[in-house]
Amino acid sequence: MASCPPVLVMYNPVCGDGTAETFFNEHVFPRLEEAHIQVTQKMATGAAGHAGTIAFDFLERYEGNVTVILGSGDGTLHEIINALSLVALKGVRKNVVSSSVRVVLIPCGTANALYCSLFKPISMNEGPAYKLKSLEAFIMGSDVVPLTLTVTTLSAPPSSKQSCSNVAVSAVVTSTALHASILHDSESLRKELPGIERFKVAARNNITQWYSSHVKLLPTPSAQAVEIYDPDQKTFVIHKDSDAHGIVDVHGPFAYFLSTVNVDRLEPAFRITPLASDIVSSEVSLDLVMVRPHRDPTFVMDTIEARNAFAEKSVAVLTAAYQDGNHINFRYTDDGKMTNEGTGPTVVEYIRCKGWEWIPDEADERAHLVCSDGAIFSIVKGGKAACSAAVPADGAEFSVYV
Ligand SMILES: Nc1ncnc2c1ncn2[C@@H]1O[C@H](COP(=O)(O)OP(=O)(O)OP(=O)(O)O)[C@@H](O)[C@H]1O
């Protein structure tokens, strides 16, 4: 008789509003028992970073495709993916090139971006059945969807003595500018505001900030192009500033700079990259949303007044993202107002490409922050961050039951 594939159950007891354990005891374990699913190991994470160690140890002990039933938000999944992607496994997997990890997601975190994108919520107050959709898919033997990952390398300047670079793998979001600042600041608000409200408070505190950087957008291999969304044609077109290699140079300052893979939203209703699900990409790519205040026809000079005035436009962009992703249709009128009509410059530049390089201005400290699925990194002075979308060719492969 064939042995059962290994199943690891893991939940983060402190994620979201801290109810993962209760949810597992009341809903997940009873359902697994009812379905006669044998659990190989169950663990609660004990600290930040523990999820990666648990998954790593489990893979080194059990052969074959592994299923991880994970009760968490996006951050804990990020830890697992990073722990398995960036280190060579030993034990039973010593000479194994590729290990497949199939994840059953139980959304217990604050934002649950990946889950909400895979299982679109109908109302804001979905009941327990909504949270059990991936588990039901696993029990029914449904399909899995492979995850596209982005690999971001944070490197020091070539002249630096620091030779080692930092690498972060993201399954949801890689960002700089306002979003990275929000995630950086919101962590300290977690105790006080356990829900998504803390992101809004952190957003208000950072909304007037601009970020100085030079960006290179990198073309997808098959189209050999960086694409930009054209709201007139309602499709992606080749970026007009592409050079002979398909690379596009973009200069700041930036108010917003955020890329996603696998998701069209970062919270149940915050559809920041709506085209990820409306116009599905046929190749490995990421969706990138940028807001550059200089595109505003009324922009004259970078002053405190100009930044305060532009903050209202940034708020309008973020608010429209909550209105089914309508921010991507905004254009400027000649007098700098925002409208859904006309032929003025788009407020948001919505890009589809293979990756990007972010080279922050040395003098702009906040422009050095990078967010990878909620984890915050800092680029060293004179360095840069290079982010590229990939489906892992070797090493771990991740997929989710849907
Ligand atoms: N026992 C623990 N004690 C303290 N921190 C923990 C523990 N277990 C995991 N963590 C940390 O909790 C953090 C938050 O988890 P996670 O990101 O999954 O939830 P969230 O932030 O509430 O949701 P989301 O990422 O969807 O917004 C993770 O970064 C992880 O390092």
The ligand as a Gaussian input file, in Angstrom:
#p B3LYP/6-31G(d) Opt

LIG

0 1
 N        4.989000      32.895000      18.099000
 C        5.310000      34.028000      17.512000
 N        5.579000      35.131000      18.259000
 C        5.875000      36.319000      17.682000
 N        5.913000      36.505000      16.332000
 C        5.665000      35.444000      15.557000
 C        5.349000      34.156000      16.084000
 N        5.147000      33.308000      15.057000
 C        5.328000      34.022000      13.917000
 N        5.628000      35.296000      14.213000
 C        5.798000      36.444000      13.290000
 O        4.512000      36.997000      13.072000
 C        4.608000      37.855000      11.925000
 C        3.256000      38.157000      11.361000
 O        2.736000      37.031000      10.719000
 P        1.916000      37.129000       9.360000
 O        2.548000      38.074000       8.434000
 O        1.676000      35.760000       8.894000
 O        0.552000      37.753000       9.841000
 P       -0.020000      39.214000       9.663000
 O        1.067000      40.212000       9.556000
 O       -1.014000      39.387000      10.752000
 O       -0.815000      39.065000       8.298000
 P       -0.532000      39.629000       6.803000
 O        0.909000      39.349000       6.481000
 O       -1.494000      38.876000       5.942000
 O       -0.860000      41.090000       6.881000
 C        5.543000      37.097000      11.013000
 O        6.425000      38.016000      10.425000
 C        6.286000      36.099000      11.926000
 O        7.677000      36.315000      11.889000

